[in-house]
Amino acid sequence: MKFLPFLLICVGICIYISFTTPQATTLSVPQDVFDLEYGDPIEYYQIAAKIKQKTARQLAKQYHLSFSGFGGQGMVVTRTMDLAFDTSTSYTIDEARRLLINSAEIFIQNVNGNHAIRPYLVEYPFPISRIGITVYCNNKKQEKKIDLLSYFKIQEGVLSYIPETPHGVFLEYSPLEKIKESYAVALAIMEKEGAFEPHPLAEPSKQKVTKKTLRERRAEIKHKTETSQYTAEKYVSRPDAEMNAVLDTYGEEVAEKHDLLFHRFGNFLESCDPGENDVVYGLTFQSDRKMTLEEGRAFASQLFQDFLQKMRTDSILGKYHEELIDDYKKRTYPPFIAPEPDIRQMCWKLAFWDENVNRPQQPYLAEIQFKDCAFHYYVADPETQALKLLYKESYDDAMKFLKAKQK
């Protein structure tokens, strides 16, 4: 039995488009990404693609590169973004470093400067470690040289310089070795040389953001969903489609009842998060209201309890869970197994973004997450808007708090 959504979460889908003419540096993109006023849960991956295309245009023009492809991981949330280029120019390590560092800064500015994508990033601000740039060198006209780079890249915050293998020498016997350095080390070298010049972009505050109520956005998204084949095309197995339909409908009902925006069903956690491999069921919501810690504790614990109740009482979800467990039992090293949906298999998120897609400042919450059997309450850093853990509460303690509030 195939459980497609969970496999796709772990797999980055990468699309490569090859060009062989000089026109490769001019990409055909009908609408500039910064003309997009708002994204929605169905089209957020398109916003990410346009950010990558915009960046590719800039870098191709600035460094005389030919765009060859883009990719990344974008299931449930945008986790990584990648670009690839070809060049007929030979580069030294110093030259490659300058290109990678300045290009990475431009790329990350394009991502973080776009308001529409913010609620759909795995973390905001989006860090350098989540973008990748690779440049492949065409050294056919310079085969006699032995100090050429085959390609160079920045990936996961590390710069790599891969040398060209000399003609007639197998790679495993080549005396040339891959050279690596961290982004911090490379940036320090650049700053010392005075070569760090990423050409800062316009301030994000100058961008136009459409101010729509969550009710208006829910209506737009519902219309787009009903008039597209999005759900039908996304799942190839019937159990996946049925389970997704139930939870999508449930998410929309919760959003309508509590004036939220439902993003989608799925696991938004990172591979480094405790218990991530055990998580099967997750919901993500967005709100534009302001909520204190005490208000957030009561609200989140009640909605998560409702979610757990739905998982344990819906017949379609129950059947799906049974078949999932049967599949797990066949594995040598299965994830956590439970006869019915368990909190160890669940995650839940409510992110707060104002009408300008900025996070509320203290004393208000910026985000609530349920993961690893506990509620995590975050506030926004006053300067960067990065999340900072304010309070953590176990599931059992949260239920005691909720019971006391209901008396």
MOLINTA-V759123 format. One record per helix or strand of 2 or more residues. SS is the DSSP state (2 for helix, 1 for strand). FROM is the first residue (numbers start at 0). LEN is the number of residues. If there is no record, write none. Layout:
# MOLINTA-V759123
ss = [SS,SS]
from = [FROM,FROM]
len = [LEN,LEN]
This chain:
# MOLINTA-V759123
ss = [2,1,2,2,2,1,1,2,2,2,1,2,1,1,2,1,2,2,2,2,2,1,2,1,2,2,2,1,1,1,1,2]
from = [3,14,21,32,43,65,80,92,117,127,130,139,148,157,170,178,182,203,213,229,237,260,275,280,292,314,342,345,366,373,386,394]
len = [6,2,4,3,20,6,7,20,3,3,7,3,7,6,3,4,11,3,13,5,21,5,3,7,21,15,3,7,5,7,8,12]
